[in-house]
Amino acid sequence: MAAQTPAERALACSFTSRGTRFDVSDLRIDHHLDRSTVLTYRLAIARQGHQEERWEVTLPWDDKSFADVLTSPAPEPDRLSMLVSLVRGLLEEWWETKGHERQSAKMGRRLP
């Protein structure tokens, strides 16, 4: 198994946003020849007063300006932080819109 890059380690960290806990159990990053990337998360999502839900979410990442951050053994800390914030924002947006936005709904599937 290949060693994880700093970006892979940072993106695989669990986080809490607005009372919702996103526990990352797995992250797969697929790099494509055109420098686009697909991030596939396995998450346990917990909110107070609700049962925990398990999901697999696929985030296409076409922003090639972060390709170096994703693959670098020593990315610039500010750019790494920006990448993590952007990806977490996408996960939050997916969570909030999956029930009523078709594009978001297609990105995730609920796990048993």
PyMOL CGO cylinders between C-alpha atoms (Angstrom):
from pymol import cmd
from pymol.cgo import CYLINDER

trace = [
    CYLINDER, 0.00, 0.00, 0.00, 1.39, 3.40, -0.97, 0.3, 1, 1, 1, 1, 1, 1,
    CYLINDER, 1.39, 3.40, -0.97, 2.06, 5.97, 1.71, 0.3, 1, 1, 1, 1, 1, 1,
    CYLINDER, 2.06, 5.97, 1.71, -0.58, 8.65, 2.01, 0.3, 1, 1, 1, 1, 1, 1,
    CYLINDER, -0.58, 8.65, 2.01, 0.22, 12.19, 0.98, 0.3, 1, 1, 1, 1, 1, 1,
    CYLINDER, 0.22, 12.19, 0.98, -0.36, 15.02, 3.47, 0.3, 1, 1, 1, 1, 1, 1,
    CYLINDER, -0.36, 15.02, 3.47, -3.47, 16.00, 1.47, 0.3, 1, 1, 1, 1, 1, 1,
    CYLINDER, -3.47, 16.00, 1.47, -4.88, 12.47, 1.68, 0.3, 1, 1, 1, 1, 1, 1,
    CYLINDER, -4.88, 12.47, 1.68, -4.31, 12.42, 5.44, 0.3, 1, 1, 1, 1, 1, 1,
    CYLINDER, -4.31, 12.42, 5.44, -5.88, 15.85, 5.91, 0.3, 1, 1, 1, 1, 1, 1,
    CYLINDER, -5.88, 15.85, 5.91, -8.90, 15.08, 3.71, 0.3, 1, 1, 1, 1, 1, 1,
    CYLINDER, -8.90, 15.08, 3.71, -9.49, 11.81, 5.57, 0.3, 1, 1, 1, 1, 1, 1,
    CYLINDER, -9.49, 11.81, 5.57, -9.94, 13.56, 8.93, 0.3, 1, 1, 1, 1, 1, 1,
    CYLINDER, -9.94, 13.56, 8.93, -13.40, 13.58, 10.49, 0.3, 1, 1, 1, 1, 1, 1,
    CYLINDER, -13.40, 13.58, 10.49, -14.97, 16.97, 11.23, 0.3, 1, 1, 1, 1, 1, 1,
    CYLINDER, -14.97, 16.97, 11.23, -18.03, 18.67, 12.71, 0.3, 1, 1, 1, 1, 1, 1,
    CYLINDER, -18.03, 18.67, 12.71, -19.96, 21.48, 11.05, 0.3, 1, 1, 1, 1, 1, 1,
    CYLINDER, -19.96, 21.48, 11.05, -23.08, 23.23, 12.35, 0.3, 1, 1, 1, 1, 1, 1,
    CYLINDER, -23.08, 23.23, 12.35, -23.87, 20.39, 14.74, 0.3, 1, 1, 1, 1, 1, 1,
    CYLINDER, -23.87, 20.39, 14.74, -23.38, 17.61, 12.19, 0.3, 1, 1, 1, 1, 1, 1,
    CYLINDER, -23.38, 17.61, 12.19, -20.50, 15.19, 12.66, 0.3, 1, 1, 1, 1, 1, 1,
    CYLINDER, -20.50, 15.19, 12.66, -18.89, 13.75, 9.51, 0.3, 1, 1, 1, 1, 1, 1,
    CYLINDER, -18.89, 13.75, 9.51, -16.90, 10.69, 10.62, 0.3, 1, 1, 1, 1, 1, 1,
    CYLINDER, -16.90, 10.69, 10.62, -14.67, 9.54, 7.77, 0.3, 1, 1, 1, 1, 1, 1,
    CYLINDER, -14.67, 9.54, 7.77, -14.18, 5.78, 7.78, 0.3, 1, 1, 1, 1, 1, 1,
    CYLINDER, -14.18, 5.78, 7.78, -12.55, 5.61, 4.34, 0.3, 1, 1, 1, 1, 1, 1,
    CYLINDER, -12.55, 5.61, 4.34, -11.36, 7.91, 1.59, 0.3, 1, 1, 1, 1, 1, 1,
    CYLINDER, -11.36, 7.91, 1.59, -10.29, 6.82, -1.87, 0.3, 1, 1, 1, 1, 1, 1,
    CYLINDER, -10.29, 6.82, -1.87, -8.74, 9.35, -4.24, 0.3, 1, 1, 1, 1, 1, 1,
    CYLINDER, -8.74, 9.35, -4.24, -8.65, 8.42, -7.91, 0.3, 1, 1, 1, 1, 1, 1,
    CYLINDER, -8.65, 8.42, -7.91, -6.37, 10.55, -10.09, 0.3, 1, 1, 1, 1, 1, 1,
    CYLINDER, -6.37, 10.55, -10.09, -7.10, 10.74, -13.82, 0.3, 1, 1, 1, 1, 1, 1,
    CYLINDER, -7.10, 10.74, -13.82, -4.75, 11.44, -16.72, 0.3, 1, 1, 1, 1, 1, 1,
    CYLINDER, -4.75, 11.44, -16.72, -6.39, 14.82, -17.38, 0.3, 1, 1, 1, 1, 1, 1,
    CYLINDER, -6.39, 14.82, -17.38, -5.39, 15.80, -13.78, 0.3, 1, 1, 1, 1, 1, 1,
    CYLINDER, -5.39, 15.80, -13.78, -8.97, 15.68, -12.53, 0.3, 1, 1, 1, 1, 1, 1,
    CYLINDER, -8.97, 15.68, -12.53, -9.68, 13.70, -9.39, 0.3, 1, 1, 1, 1, 1, 1,
    CYLINDER, -9.68, 13.70, -9.39, -12.55, 11.79, -7.83, 0.3, 1, 1, 1, 1, 1, 1,
    CYLINDER, -12.55, 11.79, -7.83, -12.83, 11.67, -4.05, 0.3, 1, 1, 1, 1, 1, 1,
    CYLINDER, -12.83, 11.67, -4.05, -14.93, 8.80, -2.70, 0.3, 1, 1, 1, 1, 1, 1,
    CYLINDER, -14.93, 8.80, -2.70, -15.80, 9.03, 0.98, 0.3, 1, 1, 1, 1, 1, 1,
    CYLINDER, -15.80, 9.03, 0.98, -17.38, 6.51, 3.33, 0.3, 1, 1, 1, 1, 1, 1,
    CYLINDER, -17.38, 6.51, 3.33, -18.99, 8.50, 6.11, 0.3, 1, 1, 1, 1, 1, 1,
    CYLINDER, -18.99, 8.50, 6.11, -20.96, 8.01, 9.29, 0.3, 1, 1, 1, 1, 1, 1,
    CYLINDER, -20.96, 8.01, 9.29, -23.01, 11.15, 9.77, 0.3, 1, 1, 1, 1, 1, 1,
    CYLINDER, -23.01, 11.15, 9.77, -24.35, 11.97, 13.22, 0.3, 1, 1, 1, 1, 1, 1,
    CYLINDER, -24.35, 11.97, 13.22, -26.70, 14.73, 14.32, 0.3, 1, 1, 1, 1, 1, 1,
    CYLINDER, -26.70, 14.73, 14.32, -28.17, 15.24, 17.75, 0.3, 1, 1, 1, 1, 1, 1,
    CYLINDER, -28.17, 15.24, 17.75, -31.64, 13.77, 17.98, 0.3, 1, 1, 1, 1, 1, 1,
    CYLINDER, -31.64, 13.77, 17.98, -31.21, 11.62, 14.84, 0.3, 1, 1, 1, 1, 1, 1,
    CYLINDER, -31.21, 11.62, 14.84, -29.90, 8.15, 14.18, 0.3, 1, 1, 1, 1, 1, 1,
    CYLINDER, -29.90, 8.15, 14.18, -26.46, 7.93, 12.68, 0.3, 1, 1, 1, 1, 1, 1,
    CYLINDER, -26.46, 7.93, 12.68, -26.48, 7.42, 8.91, 0.3, 1, 1, 1, 1, 1, 1,
    CYLINDER, -26.48, 7.42, 8.91, -23.77, 5.73, 6.85, 0.3, 1, 1, 1, 1, 1, 1,
    CYLINDER, -23.77, 5.73, 6.85, -23.13, 7.00, 3.32, 0.3, 1, 1, 1, 1, 1, 1,
    CYLINDER, -23.13, 7.00, 3.32, -20.76, 6.63, 0.40, 0.3, 1, 1, 1, 1, 1, 1,
    CYLINDER, -20.76, 6.63, 0.40, -20.29, 9.96, -1.36, 0.3, 1, 1, 1, 1, 1, 1,
    CYLINDER, -20.29, 9.96, -1.36, -18.44, 10.57, -4.62, 0.3, 1, 1, 1, 1, 1, 1,
    CYLINDER, -18.44, 10.57, -4.62, -17.12, 14.07, -5.25, 0.3, 1, 1, 1, 1, 1, 1,
    CYLINDER, -17.12, 14.07, -5.25, -15.77, 14.77, -8.73, 0.3, 1, 1, 1, 1, 1, 1,
    CYLINDER, -15.77, 14.77, -8.73, -12.91, 17.29, -8.43, 0.3, 1, 1, 1, 1, 1, 1,
    CYLINDER, -12.91, 17.29, -8.43, -12.20, 18.96, -11.77, 0.3, 1, 1, 1, 1, 1, 1,
    CYLINDER, -12.20, 18.96, -11.77, -10.19, 21.87, -10.34, 0.3, 1, 1, 1, 1, 1, 1,
    CYLINDER, -10.19, 21.87, -10.34, -6.76, 21.03, -11.72, 0.3, 1, 1, 1, 1, 1, 1,
    CYLINDER, -6.76, 21.03, -11.72, -5.16, 23.91, -9.82, 0.3, 1, 1, 1, 1, 1, 1,
    CYLINDER, -5.16, 23.91, -9.82, -5.04, 21.68, -6.74, 0.3, 1, 1, 1, 1, 1, 1,
    CYLINDER, -5.04, 21.68, -6.74, -3.51, 18.63, -8.46, 0.3, 1, 1, 1, 1, 1, 1,
    CYLINDER, -3.51, 18.63, -8.46, -0.09, 19.50, -7.05, 0.3, 1, 1, 1, 1, 1, 1,
    CYLINDER, -0.09, 19.50, -7.05, -1.49, 19.85, -3.52, 0.3, 1, 1, 1, 1, 1, 1,
    CYLINDER, -1.49, 19.85, -3.52, -3.14, 16.42, -3.76, 0.3, 1, 1, 1, 1, 1, 1,
    CYLINDER, -3.14, 16.42, -3.76, 0.05, 14.67, -4.85, 0.3, 1, 1, 1, 1, 1, 1,
    CYLINDER, 0.05, 14.67, -4.85, 2.83, 16.65, -3.17, 0.3, 1, 1, 1, 1, 1, 1,
    CYLINDER, 2.83, 16.65, -3.17, 4.83, 15.13, -0.30, 0.3, 1, 1, 1, 1, 1, 1,
    CYLINDER, 4.83, 15.13, -0.30, 5.07, 18.67, 1.17, 0.3, 1, 1, 1, 1, 1, 1,
    CYLINDER, 5.07, 18.67, 1.17, 2.25, 20.93, -0.06, 0.3, 1, 1, 1, 1, 1, 1,
    CYLINDER, 2.25, 20.93, -0.06, 2.13, 24.61, 0.84, 0.3, 1, 1, 1, 1, 1, 1,
    CYLINDER, 2.13, 24.61, 0.84, 0.20, 24.70, 4.16, 0.3, 1, 1, 1, 1, 1, 1,
    CYLINDER, 0.20, 24.70, 4.16, -2.15, 27.52, 3.10, 0.3, 1, 1, 1, 1, 1, 1,
    CYLINDER, -2.15, 27.52, 3.10, -3.13, 25.77, -0.11, 0.3, 1, 1, 1, 1, 1, 1,
    CYLINDER, -3.13, 25.77, -0.11, -3.64, 22.47, 1.72, 0.3, 1, 1, 1, 1, 1, 1,
    CYLINDER, -3.64, 22.47, 1.72, -5.87, 24.21, 4.25, 0.3, 1, 1, 1, 1, 1, 1,
    CYLINDER, -5.87, 24.21, 4.25, -7.83, 25.82, 1.41, 0.3, 1, 1, 1, 1, 1, 1,
    CYLINDER, -7.83, 25.82, 1.41, -8.31, 22.45, -0.32, 0.3, 1, 1, 1, 1, 1, 1,
    CYLINDER, -8.31, 22.45, -0.32, -9.56, 20.82, 2.89, 0.3, 1, 1, 1, 1, 1, 1,
    CYLINDER, -9.56, 20.82, 2.89, -12.00, 23.71, 3.48, 0.3, 1, 1, 1, 1, 1, 1,
    CYLINDER, -12.00, 23.71, 3.48, -13.34, 23.50, -0.05, 0.3, 1, 1, 1, 1, 1, 1,
    CYLINDER, -13.34, 23.50, -0.05, -13.85, 19.73, 0.08, 0.3, 1, 1, 1, 1, 1, 1,
    CYLINDER, -13.85, 19.73, 0.08, -15.52, 19.90, 3.47, 0.3, 1, 1, 1, 1, 1, 1,
    CYLINDER, -15.52, 19.90, 3.47, -17.79, 22.62, 2.12, 0.3, 1, 1, 1, 1, 1, 1,
    CYLINDER, -17.79, 22.62, 2.12, -18.76, 20.34, -0.75, 0.3, 1, 1, 1, 1, 1, 1,
    CYLINDER, -18.76, 20.34, -0.75, -19.55, 17.52, 1.69, 0.3, 1, 1, 1, 1, 1, 1,
    CYLINDER, -19.55, 17.52, 1.69, -21.69, 19.87, 3.77, 0.3, 1, 1, 1, 1, 1, 1,
    CYLINDER, -21.69, 19.87, 3.77, -23.48, 21.16, 0.67, 0.3, 1, 1, 1, 1, 1, 1,
    CYLINDER, -23.48, 21.16, 0.67, -24.13, 17.59, -0.49, 0.3, 1, 1, 1, 1, 1, 1,
    CYLINDER, -24.13, 17.59, -0.49, -25.56, 16.69, 2.92, 0.3, 1, 1, 1, 1, 1, 1,
    CYLINDER, -25.56, 16.69, 2.92, -27.87, 19.72, 2.99, 0.3, 1, 1, 1, 1, 1, 1,
    CYLINDER, -27.87, 19.72, 2.99, -29.12, 19.36, -0.60, 0.3, 1, 1, 1, 1, 1, 1,
    CYLINDER, -29.12, 19.36, -0.60, -29.22, 15.59, -1.22, 0.3, 1, 1, 1, 1, 1, 1,
    CYLINDER, -29.22, 15.59, -1.22, -32.92, 15.37, -0.40, 0.3, 1, 1, 1, 1, 1, 1,
    CYLINDER, -32.92, 15.37, -0.40, -34.12, 17.91, -2.93, 0.3, 1, 1, 1, 1, 1, 1,
    CYLINDER, -34.12, 17.91, -2.93, -31.42, 18.44, -5.55, 0.3, 1, 1, 1, 1, 1, 1,
    CYLINDER, -31.42, 18.44, -5.55, -31.03, 15.71, -8.15, 0.3, 1, 1, 1, 1, 1, 1,
    CYLINDER, -31.03, 15.71, -8.15, -27.32, 16.30, -8.83, 0.3, 1, 1, 1, 1, 1, 1,
    CYLINDER, -27.32, 16.30, -8.83, -26.51, 16.03, -5.11, 0.3, 1, 1, 1, 1, 1, 1,
    CYLINDER, -26.51, 16.03, -5.11, -28.69, 12.97, -4.69, 0.3, 1, 1, 1, 1, 1, 1,
    CYLINDER, -28.69, 12.97, -4.69, -26.74, 11.14, -7.42, 0.3, 1, 1, 1, 1, 1, 1,
    CYLINDER, -26.74, 11.14, -7.42, -23.44, 11.79, -5.60, 0.3, 1, 1, 1, 1, 1, 1,
    CYLINDER, -23.44, 11.79, -5.60, -24.25, 9.66, -2.59, 0.3, 1, 1, 1, 1, 1, 1,
    CYLINDER, -24.25, 9.66, -2.59, -25.79, 6.35, -1.63, 0.3, 1, 1, 1, 1, 1, 1,
    CYLINDER, -25.79, 6.35, -1.63, -26.93, 5.31, 1.78, 0.3, 1, 1, 1, 1, 1, 1,
    CYLINDER, -26.93, 5.31, 1.78, -25.21, 2.26, 3.22, 0.3, 1, 1, 1, 1, 1, 1,
    CYLINDER, -25.21, 2.26, 3.22, -26.85, -0.37, 5.42, 0.3, 1, 1, 1, 1, 1, 1,
]
cmd.load_cgo(trace, "trace")
